Amino acid sequence: QVQLAESGGGLVQPGGSLRLSCVVSGSLFRAHTMGWYSQTVGKQRELVAWMTAGGITNYDDSVKDRFTISRDNAKNTLYLQMVNLKPEDSAVYYCNKLPRKTQFPWGQGTQVTVSS
């Protein structure tokens, strides 16, 4: 059974930074394209950043130049470094693999709140 465990969220002021982590257990992590999704109340999860097994990264325009996705295959961990955070970045953040049709059961997510 694959498990995803996100952490690192919290309350931060606008302009602040956070680093999210996602530990993946029970799967060959290094073989997967992995992504970070954000979800706000009443909306669907949206893909904001993803990284292929080979290290190619892609970002939604809304987070480009502010978020950096990375992975440590030795630790089965996916990261999202978030800088210059904005109130509109507030959401629950989840990680999962791509494509969607092959995704693992979702983890609990980690809440990011950007507010002064």
N, C-alpha and C positions, 0 to 999 in steps of 0.2 A: 504494500500500500504506500503510494507516494504521498508525502506530506510536505506542505509549504508553510514556512513560519516566517512571517514578516515582522520586523521590529525597527525601531529608530525614529518613529514619529514623535510628535509633540507639539507644543505651543511655541511659536516663534514670532517675533515682530517682523513687519515688512522689511525686506532687505537682508534678513537673516539667512542662516544656512542650516541644513539638516543632512544627515547621511542615513539612508534607509538600507536595511539588509534583508535578505531573503535566503534562508537556509532550505535547501531542497534535500530531502532524504528519500531513499527507496527507489532512486532512478539513476540512470547514467547521465548525470547532469551535464557533463562536458559535451555530450553529443547533441544537445538541444539548443535551438534558438529560444532565447528567453526574453521576456518583456516585463515592463512595469505598466500597470493600468491605474487609472484614477477613477473614483466614483463619488459623486455627490448625491445627496438625497433626491430621489425621484428620477435619477438619470441612469443610463446604462454605463457600464464600465467602458472607459475609453483608453486606448493604447497610447501611451505618451512617449515611450522609448523602448527600443529592443536591440538585441545584440545576437548576432549569429554565433554558431559554434566556432567559426573561424575568426571571430573578433570584429566583424563589420557592425557598425552602429548606425542607428537611424533614430530620428527624433521628430515628434510632432512640432510644427512651427511654433506653437505656444510656449514650448520649453527649450527650444533650440538656443544654444549659447548660455543657458543657465543651468541645465541639468546634464549630468554625465553618468552614463551607465557603464558599469564594469563588472567583471566576474573573476572569481578565484576558483578555478576548477579543482584545486587541491582541497579546498574547504567546502565545495559544493554550495557556494554562496554567490548570490547576485547582489550588486550594490546599485544605489542611485544617489549620487551626490547632487544636492540641490542648493543652489546659491541664488542670491538676489530674489528671495521668495516674495511672492505677491499674494494679496488676499484671495485672488481667484485660483491660486494653487491649492487652497484648502480643500481637502477631500480625504477619503480613505484610499490608501494605496495598496495595491495587490501585485504580486508577481505571478507569472504563469508562463508556460511554454507557448510557442506558436508552431503551427497554425492553430486556430481556435478549435477545429474539429478534433484535435488530438490533445486538448488541454487536460491537465490534472485536476482533481478536486481542488476547489479554491481554499486558500487559507483564511485566517481571520482578518487579515489586512492590518494596516497600521494607520492611525489617524494623524493627519497633518493639519494643523490649524495655524493660519497666518493672520495675526490680528495685533493691533496696538492696544 
